[in-house]
């Protein structure tokens, strides 16, 4: 893609008017899982205005599973420079919890 093509695509996007898609799972009270919602939306949205991402309003179980999945993907990603530090600290934390239980 040439520089001119990139610029024209950028100008096209700049001129677009954003559209807020109405989502049945939208929440005004859950302010902690914004990242989980964004990841799920990026993972599932293909441009269909009637799209569903598999979430339901206040679906704590699904959010927990997605949070765990995304976290594991980030921690175990081969390009994660601090992966070993995170894993070591998590193992130490788990060991301490078992000793005090």
HELIX and SHEET records of a PDB file:
HELIX    1   1 UNK A    3  UNK A   14  1                                  12    
HELIX    2   2 UNK A   34  UNK A   44  1                                  11    
HELIX    3   3 UNK A   60  UNK A   76  1                                  17    
HELIX    4   4 UNK A   83  UNK A  100  1                                  18    
END                                                                             
